[in-house]
Structures are given as C-alpha cells and as structure tokens.
Amino acid sequence: MANSPQSKKRARQNERRFAVNKARRSRIRTHLRKVEEAIASGDKDAATAALRTAEPELMRGVTKGVYHKNTAARKMSRLSSRVKSLS
C-alpha cells in the first residue's frame, strides 16, 4: 500500500492514466475491428475507408504511448496488404 505522499499521488495518477489509456485502446480496437469486418465482407471500398479512419487513430495511440510505433506499423502494414489483396 502507498504510504508516502508522493506514492499516494503516483497511485492516483496511475489510476487516471490507466482509465485514459484503456479508453484509447478500446477506441483503436473498435476502428481495427471495423476494418476486419469490411475485409471479411469482401467490400474493398468499405475496407479502404475504414482503414483510412483507423490509421490516424492507431498513430495517435503511438504518440500517446499506448502502442509502440513498430507494433502500430506492423498492424497497419498487415491490414493494408489484406485490403489491397481484395478484388
């Protein structure tokens, strides 16, 4: 348990950051899921549109420290290649 004033403050800050990051992660996953669903349906136009909205959201997660930049780049690369392969 946190005892010193500094550790108590740190615990409060960590709770707030956890809530913010959790919401941001959830938002990113929602965008990625929309791309996945469009790919599964075979609709290239919808998949491209969903990918265009997902990319800035994912990169925002990188700048905010939710995802590592290589992780985001890997996800975008894999999704874009799958969208590109749709006929």
Secondary structure, DSSP 8 states (H G I E B T S, - for coil): ---SHHHHHHHHHHHHHHHHHHHHHHHHHHHHHHHHHHHHHT-HHHHHHHHHHHHHHHHHHHHTTSS-HHHHHHHHHHHHHHHHT--
